[in-house]
Amino acid sequence: MALTDLSVIRDLCAHYDFSLSKGFGQNFIINPGVCPRIAEASGIGPGWGALEIGPGIGVLTEQLAERADKVVSVEVDTRLQPLLAETMAGHPNFKLVLGDVLKVDLAALLKAEFPGMPVAVCANLPYYITSPILMRLLEERLPIRSITVMVQKEAAQRLCAAPGTRQAGAISYAVAYYAAPELLFTVQPGSFYPAPKVTSAVIRLTLHDTPPVQPANGDERGLFRLIRAAFSQRRKTAANAVAAGLGLPKSRVTAALQAAGLDARLRPEQLTLADYCALQAALCG
């Protein structure tokens, strides 16, 4: 069964009375070259487990199942259960978990399903919920080696932007703290059904064993609260933005920047992760 064949997709949807949901951000991949590339990029192989988020009708899922020892896919749309039962019938190493990935106990799931196995996350993520999913996967320090996902190209560029560069946003710093990001390749709108209005891109996040910087007093939440405050008013200087965002006197923030050896006139995106750690330490001192 060619799951990228539009006629096959339409027949499946008609047979199971399934209609695509905009609410779930469903766009099925119809370019047969895309999913093999994503699966290969994830680095999975014999002895590996793959956690997929949002399998759809199984286009990427079957590619993962052909490479990994076990694939567990988390799907929020219960209507897809009978479709996946048919499309994945030839893959006994596949398991479907119905639920919202933002609510499922992922630590318990990984422990139960992949004992002693290296695990990679792989997914074609809905655009509207990309950041919450990625941040949950990163912040919970789950036993996963990498995250390979397809997202909106603009989001991919921001996620992979190096801290301290003009393209960086608050989430760029969070990603860089937990992982080494790479933008692998782009995917055109015509590769999907229905075609979205934007270009997509595939990124891979290889998780760090230990973060590249050390927050003041080990306070990660405080570090990211500081970074979010700085980027809440991006056009202002870091001193003004942090003062406004954290409700601190500007004089205190300016003094902390100077104590950290930083120019108080710098903008938020001009500071590196290490700079924010130094600023955090100075504010705590």
Secondary structure in CASP SS format (residue, H / E / C, confidence):
PFRMAT SS
TARGET T0000
AUTHOR 0000-0000-0000
METHOD secondary structure of the structure
MODEL  1
M C 1.00
A C 1.00
L C 1.00
T C 1.00
D C 1.00
L H 1.00
S H 1.00
V H 1.00
I H 1.00
R H 1.00
D H 1.00
L H 1.00
C H 1.00
A H 1.00
H H 1.00
Y C 1.00
D C 1.00
F C 1.00
S C 1.00
L C 1.00
S C 1.00
K C 1.00
G C 1.00
F C 1.00
G C 1.00
Q C 1.00
N C 1.00
F E 1.00
I E 1.00
I C 1.00
N C 1.00
P C 1.00
G C 1.00
V H 1.00
C H 1.00
P H 1.00
R H 1.00
I H 1.00
A H 1.00
E H 1.00
A H 1.00
S C 1.00
G C 1.00
I C 1.00
G C 1.00
P C 1.00
G C 1.00
W C 1.00
G E 1.00
A E 1.00
L E 1.00
E E 1.00
I E 1.00
G C 1.00
P C 1.00
G C 1.00
I C 1.00
G C 1.00
V H 1.00
L H 1.00
T H 1.00
E H 1.00
Q H 1.00
L H 1.00
A H 1.00
E C 1.00
R C 1.00
A C 1.00
D C 1.00
K E 1.00
V E 1.00
V E 1.00
S E 1.00
V E 1.00
E E 1.00
V C 1.00
D C 1.00
T H 1.00
R H 1.00
L H 1.00
Q H 1.00
P H 1.00
L H 1.00
L H 1.00
A H 1.00
E H 1.00
T H 1.00
M C 1.00
A C 1.00
G C 1.00
H C 1.00
P C 1.00
N C 1.00
F E 1.00
K E 1.00
L E 1.00
V E 1.00
L E 1.00
G C 1.00
D C 1.00
V C 1.00
L C 1.00
K C 1.00
V C 1.00
D C 1.00
L H 1.00
A H 1.00
A H 1.00
L H 1.00
L H 1.00
K H 1.00
A H 1.00
E H 1.00
F C 1.00
P C 1.00
G C 1.00
M C 1.00
P C 1.00
V E 1.00
A E 1.00
V E 1.00
C E 1.00
A E 1.00
N E 1.00
L C 1.00
P C 1.00
Y H 1.00
Y H 1.00
I H 1.00
T H 1.00
S H 1.00
P H 1.00
I H 1.00
L H 1.00
M H 1.00
R H 1.00
L H 1.00
L H 1.00
E H 1.00
E C 1.00
R C 1.00
L C 1.00
P C 1.00
I C 1.00
R C 1.00
S E 1.00
I E 1.00
T E 1.00
V E 1.00
M E 1.00
V E 1.00
Q E 1.00
K H 1.00
E H 1.00
A H 1.00
A H 1.00
Q H 1.00
R H 1.00
L H 1.00
C H 1.00
A C 1.00
A C 1.00
P C 1.00
G C 1.00
T C 1.00
R C 1.00
Q C 1.00
A C 1.00
G C 1.00
A H 1.00
I H 1.00
S H 1.00
Y H 1.00
A H 1.00
V H 1.00
A H 1.00
Y H 1.00
Y H 1.00
A E 1.00
A E 1.00
P E 1.00
E E 1.00
L E 1.00
L E 1.00
F E 1.00
T E 1.00
V E 1.00
Q C 1.00
P H 1.00
G H 1.00
S H 1.00
F E 1.00
Y E 1.00
P C 1.00
A C 1.00
P C 1.00
K C 1.00
V C 1.00
T C 1.00
S E 1.00
A E 1.00
V E 1.00
I E 1.00
R E 1.00
L E 1.00
T E 1.00
L E 1.00
H C 1.00
D C 1.00
T C 1.00
P C 1.00
P C 1.00
V C 1.00
Q C 1.00
P C 1.00
A H 1.00
N H 1.00
G H 1.00
D C 1.00
E H 1.00
R H 1.00
G H 1.00
L H 1.00
F H 1.00
R H 1.00
L H 1.00
I H 1.00
R H 1.00
A H 1.00
A H 1.00
F H 1.00
S C 1.00
Q C 1.00
R C 1.00
R C 1.00
K C 1.00
T C 1.00
A H 1.00
A H 1.00
N H 1.00
A H 1.00
V H 1.00
A H 1.00
A H 1.00
G H 1.00
L H 1.00
G C 1.00
L C 1.00
P C 1.00
K H 1.00
S H 1.00
R H 1.00
V H 1.00
T H 1.00
A H 1.00
A H 1.00
L H 1.00
Q H 1.00
A H 1.00
A C 1.00
G C 1.00
L C 1.00
D C 1.00
A C 1.00
R C 1.00
L C 1.00
R C 1.00
P H 1.00
E H 1.00
Q H 1.00
L C 1.00
T C 1.00
L H 1.00
A H 1.00
D H 1.00
Y H 1.00
C H 1.00
A H 1.00
L H 1.00
Q H 1.00
A H 1.00
A H 1.00
L H 1.00
C H 1.00
G C 1.00
END
